[in-house]
Amino acid sequence: MSNVIYTIGREFGSGGKAIGEALANRLNIKCYDKELLKMAAKESGFCQEIFENQDEKPTNSFLYSLVMDTYSMSGYSSAPFLDMPLNHKVFLAQFETIKKIASTESCVIVGRCADYALSENPNCINTFIHADMDYRIKQIMAKEYLPENKARDLIQKTDKQRASYYNYYTSKKWGDSRSYDLCLDSSKLGIDGCVDMILAFADHRKKS
């Protein structure tokens, strides 16, 4: 039986990661989020800190461009790869890691343009999680111990970064319903409700 990959795009504070983890637990499969950075660093030979600094951000700093030659390329030593800007190299390394994971196991992958990396995979179910701003502000206030205005600013900044990153590297638009199989409002459905909807969609598609 073919592996089924569930990708989760998400607005900051919408609970996308929690939904991904709950979905993975329900299916008894792995959920990949930050773990992808470590795996991509190991595969590519880059320092893991570079991946963490580039993570879902649209641009790279001049400093990180300068340190590129410090790191061995392992299997990423072809001339076209070496000539790429650092942010492109980091994206490509994550891209290849995502495809490798998808070829070996069913799993949930949160963020990092996984839907785009697996766009040619027919067994991929792509979901975008969004929520009302008031709901997201309350979530971030509680999680990050921030006052309301700081939580709002952090949400807007993080959403802008994720959108810029996604729109820059893919041929789609972040958060646009046409880019996904499902768009779910976690402030109305809750974590379990979102998981139920994703599983219902997967079951329906399997039967059709």
C-alpha positions as CSV (number, residue, x, y, z in Angstrom):
1,M,0.0,0.0,0.0
2,S,1.3,3.4,-1.0
3,N,2.5,5.9,1.7
4,V,0.0,8.7,2.5
5,I,1.5,12.0,3.3
6,Y,-0.5,14.7,5.2
7,T,0.9,18.2,4.9
8,I,-0.2,21.0,7.2
9,G,0.2,24.7,6.2
10,R,-0.9,27.0,9.1
11,E,-1.4,30.5,10.2
12,F,0.7,31.4,13.3
13,G,-1.3,30.7,16.4
14,S,-3.9,28.6,14.7
15,G,-2.7,25.3,16.3
16,G,-1.5,23.8,13.1
17,K,1.4,21.9,14.7
18,A,-0.9,20.6,17.5
19,I,-3.3,19.4,14.8
20,G,-0.5,17.7,12.9
21,E,0.6,16.0,16.0
22,A,-2.9,14.9,16.9
23,L,-3.4,13.6,13.4
24,A,-0.2,11.6,13.5
25,N,-1.1,10.1,16.9
26,R,-4.5,9.1,15.6
27,L,-2.9,7.3,12.7
28,N,0.1,6.1,14.6
29,I,2.6,7.7,12.2
30,K,5.3,10.3,12.7
31,C,4.8,14.1,12.6
32,Y,7.7,16.1,11.2
33,D,8.2,19.7,12.0
34,K,11.5,21.1,13.3
35,E,12.9,17.5,12.9
36,L,13.1,18.2,9.2
37,L,15.8,20.8,9.8
38,K,18.1,18.3,11.6
39,M,17.6,15.7,8.9
40,A,18.2,18.1,6.1
41,A,21.4,19.4,7.8
42,K,22.7,15.8,8.2
43,E,21.9,14.9,4.6
44,S,23.4,18.0,3.0
45,G,26.4,18.5,5.3
46,F,25.3,22.0,6.3
47,C,25.5,23.3,9.9
48,Q,22.1,22.8,11.5
49,E,22.1,26.4,12.8
50,I,22.0,27.6,9.1
51,F,18.7,25.7,8.6
52,E,17.3,27.1,11.9
53,N,18.1,30.7,10.8
54,Q,16.7,30.2,7.4
55,D,13.6,28.3,8.6
56,E,10.5,29.5,6.7
57,K,12.1,33.0,6.2
58,P,12.1,34.6,2.8
59,T,15.6,36.0,2.8
60,N,19.1,35.1,4.0
61,S,21.6,37.4,5.7
62,F,24.9,38.4,4.1
63,L,26.8,36.8,6.9
64,Y,25.4,33.4,6.1
65,S,26.2,33.8,2.5
66,L,29.8,34.4,3.4
67,V,30.2,31.3,5.5
68,M,28.9,28.9,2.8
69,D,32.3,27.7,1.8
70,T,33.1,26.6,5.4
71,Y,30.8,23.6,5.1
72,S,31.3,20.4,3.1
73,M,28.7,19.7,0.4
74,S,28.6,15.9,0.8
75,G,26.3,14.8,-2.1
76,Y,25.5,18.4,-2.9
77,S,28.7,19.1,-4.7
78,S,27.6,19.6,-8.3
79,A,28.5,22.9,-9.9
80,P,24.8,24.1,-10.3
81,F,24.2,23.5,-6.6
82,L,27.4,25.2,-5.5
83,D,26.5,28.3,-7.6
84,M,23.1,28.8,-5.9
85,P,22.5,31.4,-3.2
86,L,22.5,30.0,0.3
87,N,18.8,30.3,0.8
88,H,18.2,28.3,-2.3
89,K,20.6,25.6,-1.1
90,V,18.8,25.3,2.2
91,F,15.4,25.1,0.5
92,L,16.6,22.5,-1.9
93,A,18.1,20.4,0.9
94,Q,14.8,20.5,2.8
95,F,12.9,19.8,-0.5
96,E,15.0,16.6,-1.0
97,T,14.6,15.5,2.6
98,I,10.8,15.9,2.4
99,K,10.7,13.8,-0.8
100,K,12.9,11.1,0.8
101,I,10.7,10.9,3.9
102,A,7.6,10.6,1.7
103,S,9.1,7.7,-0.3
104,T,9.8,5.7,2.9
105,E,6.8,6.2,5.2
106,S,3.3,7.6,5.8
107,C,3.6,10.7,7.9
108,V,2.5,14.3,8.7
109,I,4.7,17.2,7.6
110,V,4.1,20.6,9.1
111,G,5.0,23.7,7.0
112,R,8.1,24.1,4.9
113,C,6.4,24.1,1.6
114,A,5.9,20.3,1.9
115,D,2.8,20.4,-0.3
116,Y,4.9,22.0,-3.1
117,A,7.7,19.5,-2.6
118,L,5.2,16.7,-3.0
119,S,3.1,18.3,-5.7
120,E,3.6,15.3,-8.0
121,N,2.8,12.8,-5.3
122,P,-0.8,11.5,-5.8
123,N,-1.0,10.2,-2.2
124,C,-0.5,13.6,-0.6
125,I,-3.3,15.4,1.3
126,N,-2.7,19.1,1.7
127,T,-4.5,21.1,4.5
128,F,-4.3,24.7,5.5
129,I,-5.2,25.6,9.1
130,H,-6.5,29.2,9.8
131,A,-8.3,30.8,12.7
132,D,-9.9,34.0,13.8
133,M,-7.4,36.6,14.9
134,D,-8.8,36.9,18.4
135,Y,-8.4,33.2,18.9
136,R,-4.9,33.3,17.7
137,I,-4.0,36.2,19.9
138,K,-5.2,34.3,23.0
139,Q,-3.3,31.2,22.0
140,I,0.0,33.2,21.5
141,M,-0.5,35.3,24.7
142,A,-0.8,32.0,26.7
143,K,2.0,30.2,24.9
144,E,4.5,33.0,24.7
145,Y,3.5,34.9,27.9
146,L,3.0,38.1,25.8
147,P,0.6,41.0,26.2
148,E,-2.1,41.4,23.6
149,N,-0.4,44.0,21.4
150,K,2.9,42.0,21.4
151,A,1.1,38.8,20.5
152,R,-0.7,40.5,17.6
153,D,2.6,41.9,16.3
154,L,4.3,38.5,16.5
155,I,1.4,36.9,14.6
156,Q,1.4,39.5,11.9
157,K,5.2,39.3,11.5
158,T,5.3,35.5,11.4
159,D,2.4,35.2,9.0
160,K,4.2,37.7,6.7
161,Q,7.4,35.7,6.8
162,R,5.6,32.4,6.1
163,A,3.7,33.9,3.2
164,S,6.8,35.5,1.7
165,Y,8.7,32.2,2.0
166,Y,5.9,30.1,0.5
167,N,5.1,32.5,-2.3
168,Y,8.8,33.0,-3.2
169,Y,9.6,29.3,-3.5
170,T,6.4,27.8,-4.9
171,S,4.1,28.6,-7.8
172,K,1.2,29.0,-5.4
173,K,-0.1,31.5,-2.9
174,W,0.1,30.9,0.8
175,G,-3.3,30.5,2.4
176,D,-5.2,30.6,-0.9
177,S,-7.8,27.8,-0.8
178,R,-7.0,26.8,-4.4
179,S,-3.5,25.7,-3.2
180,Y,-4.8,23.1,-0.8
181,D,-7.3,20.1,-0.6
182,L,-8.7,21.4,2.6
183,C,-8.9,24.7,4.5
184,L,-10.0,24.4,8.1
185,D,-10.9,27.0,10.8
186,S,-9.4,25.7,14.0
187,S,-11.2,28.4,16.1
188,K,-14.5,26.8,15.1
189,L,-13.6,23.1,14.7
190,G,-11.0,22.7,17.5
191,I,-8.0,20.3,17.2
192,D,-10.0,17.1,17.2
193,G,-12.6,18.5,14.8
194,C,-9.9,19.4,12.3
195,V,-8.4,15.9,12.6
196,D,-11.8,14.4,12.1
197,M,-12.3,16.5,8.9
198,I,-8.9,15.5,7.5
199,L,-9.5,11.8,8.1
200,A,-13.0,12.0,6.7
201,F,-11.6,13.6,3.5
202,A,-8.8,10.9,3.3
203,D,-11.4,8.2,3.7
204,H,-13.7,9.7,1.1
205,R,-10.8,10.1,-1.4
206,K,-9.8,6.5,-0.9
207,K,-13.2,5.3,-1.7
208,S,-13.7,7.5,-4.8
